[in-house]
């Protein structure tokens, strides 16, 4: 049970980190294109 708990905790931490690492550049890209379109 201890190994399972460690695996679940590790997976949650890595999953959260990867989601933030992937979502941040995508949001920045979207914000850049949105502001570029509104300036035109």
Secondary structure, 3 states (H helix, E strand, C coil): CHHHHHHHHHHHHHHHHHHHHHHHHHHHHHHHHHHHHHHC
